Amino acid sequence: MSLSINIIDGEKCELKIFNMMKYWVNKQKRRYYRVHMDRDLLGDLTLTRSWGSLDSRLGRIQNELISDLKQGRKILDEIGKLRVRHGHIVARG
């Protein structure tokens, strides 16, 4: 999907909309891990990781810039393998 927007000098700019999210849960330890890959307002690809307890509002968030979708998918695959080794199951994504 793409969106055309007008910028100040009247030129048109095409913005590619992209969104990918994965969510894992460890029911025994009552923990979650979420990864969200999206474009920020400047069009840069970002990877946002959040994790914490299912029983409280405590948790952490980490953001990082990634160079392209290929790198982002590689990171998502690595995170997924690590989450499974730690006893998480895919809940969404």
C-alpha positions in Angstrom: 0.0 0.0 0.0 1.2 3.5 -0.7 0.0 7.0 0.2 0.6 10.2 -1.8 1.1 13.3 0.3 1.7 16.9 -0.7 4.7 18.6 0.7 5.2 22.3 1.2 6.6 23.2 -2.3 3.7 21.4 -4.0 5.7 18.3 -5.1 4.1 14.9 -4.4 5.9 12.3 -2.4 5.0 8.6 -2.3 5.2 7.0 1.2 5.3 3.3 1.4 3.3 2.0 4.3 4.7 -1.1 6.0 3.9 -2.8 9.2 4.9 -6.2 10.7 4.4 -7.4 14.2 5.2 -10.6 16.1 4.1 -11.5 19.6 5.2 -14.4 21.8 3.9 -15.5 25.2 5.4 -17.8 27.9 2.4 -18.8 29.9 4.4 -20.7 32.5 6.6 -17.7 33.3 3.8 -15.2 32.6 6.0 -13.2 30.2 5.5 -11.7 26.8 7.8 -10.5 24.0 6.7 -8.3 21.1 8.5 -7.1 18.0 7.1 -4.4 15.7 8.8 -3.4 12.4 7.5 -0.2 10.9 8.5 3.0 9.2 8.8 6.1 11.3 7.7 9.6 10.3 10.9 10.2 8.4 10.4 7.0 6.4 13.2 5.1 8.2 12.6 1.4 9.1 12.5 0.8 12.8 12.4 -2.3 14.9 10.7 -1.9 18.3 11.0 -4.6 20.9 9.0 -4.7 24.0 8.8 -7.3 26.8 7.5 -7.7 30.3 5.1 -9.4 32.6 1.6 -10.5 31.7 0.6 -9.8 35.3 1.8 -6.2 35.7 2.5 -3.1 33.7 6.2 -3.5 34.2 8.3 -4.0 31.0 10.8 -2.5 28.7 11.0 -1.1 25.2 14.0 -0.9 22.8 14.0 0.8 19.4 16.6 0.5 16.7 17.0 1.6 13.1 17.4 -1.1 10.5 18.8 -0.7 7.0 16.2 -2.7 4.9 13.4 -5.3 5.1 15.9 -8.1 4.5 17.8 -7.2 7.6 14.6 -6.7 9.6 13.3 -10.1 8.6 16.6 -11.7 9.6 16.4 -10.1 13.0 12.8 -11.2 13.4 13.7 -14.8 12.5 16.6 -14.8 15.0 14.3 -13.3 17.8 11.7 -16.0 17.0 14.2 -18.8 17.4 15.4 -17.4 20.7 11.9 -16.9 22.0 11.0 -20.6 21.2 14.2 -21.8 23.0 13.1 -19.7 26.0 9.7 -21.5 26.1 7.6 -18.8 24.3 4.9 -19.6 21.8 3.7 -17.4 19.0 0.5 -15.7 20.0 0.1 -13.4 17.0 1.9 -12.5 13.8 
